[in-house]
């Protein structure tokens, strides 16, 4: 669905992508509580289409290390530029927020901070420990950047007591130069495989977007490479350009192909797969932990 200039026309969505979003009192209240604690969520910063659904539960993906990224990925709606100073109270405030909100499962992510020597790993670890101290019954997932390939930074996060280590490869290798020019596919894949080598008991998870111009063959090959890297769980969702200057959507993938991708990824050896037009990396993240706790995770 492209206009006469060859770019995606954001006004022409297929029927399965149309969704009515209304902000409820519960959503407004949660936003207010987050602002009172000076906390960021990737749900808001990246313009996630599932924000209303998740905030009503309530669940949220907390974004640490500020809300300005040092990289310039073309698919992402998070602000880019000079990063902010670290908030020394951030970890404690998130721990308090998790307890106050009664979250069963907390997801912590961040902007990429290439300006920091450890990429922000220490702040991730401190945040996990703060949540553990404040709310011992809450399970914790960290959605981390690649830390520029630092095994030491990765090990610091894994040692903090996290339950799920999530790192998104985002797309197929052939599209990295177009949409993730400052990232490296092999480096991202190494984050997942190194996590299993360091601590085999921690669940590894990744996520990809489709509709960026990838071929079906490239996607299927990616599944096998993720499985070989011992990736336990995978999310697959439709790419939506966050603004007009972003990389344009090349295709709206129909629901039946998401079903095919889910089945194929599972056959490739990835144990737990979420796939659908509105699936995002931390969407229904608590369901994976529930499946693990109930013994349904193989």
N, C-alpha and C positions, 0 to 999 in steps of 0.2 A: 504494500500500500504506500506508494510514493507519489509525490506531486510532480508537476511538470519539470521541476529542477532536479529530480532524481533523489530528493530527500524524503524521509518519512513524514507523512502528514499526521501529526499527533491528534487531529480532530477526528480521524476516521479509524476507529477501533473496531475490530470484529466483535460479533455479539458476545463471545465468551470472555472478552476482556472488559466489557462494560460493567461498571460497579457503582452503586450509589453509596456515598459515604456521608454520614451525618455524625457530627460531633456531639456525643452525649454528655450529661453532667458528670458521669464517672470519668470520662476522658479529660474533661476540663479540670476536674479536681486533681487527677494524677499529674497533669502538666503543671498545675499550680504548686503541688508538693515538690516536684522536681526542681522548679525554679527557686523555691524557698531554700533548697539545699544547694543551689548553684550547680546542679548536676546536668550533664548532657546525655541524651540518648541518640543512638544512631537512627532510631525510628524516625525522629524528627529531623535530624541533620541531613539524612539521605532521602527524605521524603518518601518513606516506605508506604506502599498502598495498603498495608495491613495494620497501620497504626491504630485505627479505631477499634478493630477487633481485638488486638493484643492488649491495648490499654484498658479495655473494659474487663479483662479477666481477673486481676490485672497482671500482665507480664510486660517486661521492658528489657531492652538490651542497652546497658549502660556503656557510654563511650568515655573512656578516660584519656588523659594526656591532652586535654583541650579539644577543640572542634575545628582546628585548622590543620590540614595535611601538608606534608612536605613533598608529596608526589603529585603528579598531574595526570592520573588515569582518566581517559576520555569517557568512561562509562559512569563515573561516580559524581554524585551531586554534593558531596561534602566540600566545604570551602578549602581552597588551596592558598598557600602563601607563607608568610612568616609565622612560625608556630608560637603558641602562647607559653608563658612560664608555667611550670608544674605547680599544682595546687597541693601543698603539704597535708591538707586535711581531706583530700579527695577520697582516699581509701576508707578512712573512718566514716565519712559521710555516706558512702555507698553501703557500707556495712549496716549503718543505722537505717538507711532507706529500705534495704532488703528486709530487715526485721519489721519496720513499721508497716510495710506493704504486705507482709505475710507471704513472701514469695517462696514457693517450693523449689523453684529452679531459677538461678540467676545467670544471665549471660553478660560477660564483660568483653568489650571490644575496644578498639582505639583507632585513631588516625595513625598513619605511618609517621614516625618521628626519626628520620634519618639523621637529624641533628644531634641526637643523644647517643652516647657511646654504646649503650646497651640496647638501643632502639625502644626503650621504655619497659624492658622486661622486669626491672625491679619494681616498677609501679604496678604492673600486673600481679606480681607475686604478693606484694603488700596488700593489694585489694582483695585477693583470694583469702589471705589470712584474716583480714578484717571481717569479711563475710562469715568465715568459719567461726570466729570469736563471737560475733553478734548473733548469728543464727545457725547453730550447729546442724540443724536438720535440713538446711537448704543445700541442694546439689548445685555445682558450679561448672559452667562452661566458659572457656576463654576462646574468643575468636581473635587470633593474633595476626600481626603482619609478619613478614618473612625475617625480620631482624637482620637483614642483609646477610643471611646465611649463618649467623653466629650460633653455634651449638651451645656455647656457654649461656647465652640469653635464653634459648629454648629450654635448657636444663633447669634454669632458675624458675621458669614458669611451671614446669612439670613437677618440681620439688615442692611447690607451694601448697599442694593438696587439691589440685583441680581434678574434676571427674571426667570432663571431655575437653580435648585439645582440638580446636577447630581452626583450620587455615584454608581459605578459599583459593583454588587455582583459577577460578573465575571463567575461563574460556579455554579453547583448544590452543595448542602451541602456535599454530600458524597465524593466529590473530594477535599474538602478544605485541608485535611491533606496531600494530594499529591502535590497540585499545589499552595496552599496559606497557608502554615503551620503557619505563624505568624498572620493570619487574622482569623476572626470568622464570620460565616454566619449570625448568629442572630444579632451580633453587626452591621453588614452592613445593615441588614434589618431594624434595629432600627433607622439608620440614616435617612431612607426614611420616616418612620412613624412619627418620632419625628419632621421632617421638616414640615409635614402637621399639626401637633399639634401646633407648634410654629407660623407658618404663612401659613394658608390654601390657601392663594392667590398665593403662589409661586409654579410654576410647578415643580414636582419631576420627575426625570428620572434615569434610570439605564441601564446597559448593561451586556450581557453575551456572552461568546464564546462557540461554539459547536465543536465537534470533539476531545474532551479531553478524551472520554471514558464514557460519560454520557449516560443513557438510555432515550428513548423517554418518558417513564413514569415519570422519575425524572424531565425532562424538563417541562412537563405539570404541575406537582405538583408545580414547581418553579413559573410558571405563576400565579397560584392561590395565592401563598404566597405573591408575589409582589403586586397583585391586592388588597389583604387584607391589605397590608401595605400602600395602597393609592398611589401606583406608577402610575404616569400619562403617562409616555412614556418609551419605551424600544427599545434598539438596540440589534440585534442578528446577529453575524457574525461568520465566520469560523476561528478557531484557526490556526495560522501558527507559528511554532517554530522559534523564531528569530535567534537561532544559534544551533550548534550541541550539546551543553551541556544543552540546555533547555529541558523541558518536551516534549517528542515526540508526534507528531500528531497521534491520534489513528484512525481517520476516516476523510475522505473528504465528507462532507455532501452534497448531491445533491441539486440543486436549488429547486426542487419540495418540498423537506422537509422544506426548508426555507419558502416557501409559506404556507405550512401547519402550521408551527409554528407561522407565523404572524397571520393567521386567528384564530388559537386557542388562542393566547395571547389576541387578541381583544375580543373574545367571553368570556374570563375569566374576562374581565373588565378593561384591560389596553387600554386607549383611543387611543394612537398613537404608532404604532409599525413599525420600519424599520427592515427588515430581508433580508439577502442575503450573499453570500460567502465573499464579500469584504466590507460589512458594518462594520464600527467601531464606537466607542462610540460617537465621535464628527463628524462623517461623515455626510455631508449635515445637520449639526445642525441648520443652518439658515432656512431650510425648515420648521422645527417645529414652529419656531417663526413666520414665514410667515403665516402658517396655523392658528395659534392663532390670529394673527392680522386681518386676513380675516374672522374670525368667523367660521372657519372650524374645530376648536378644540372643542371636546365635553367633 
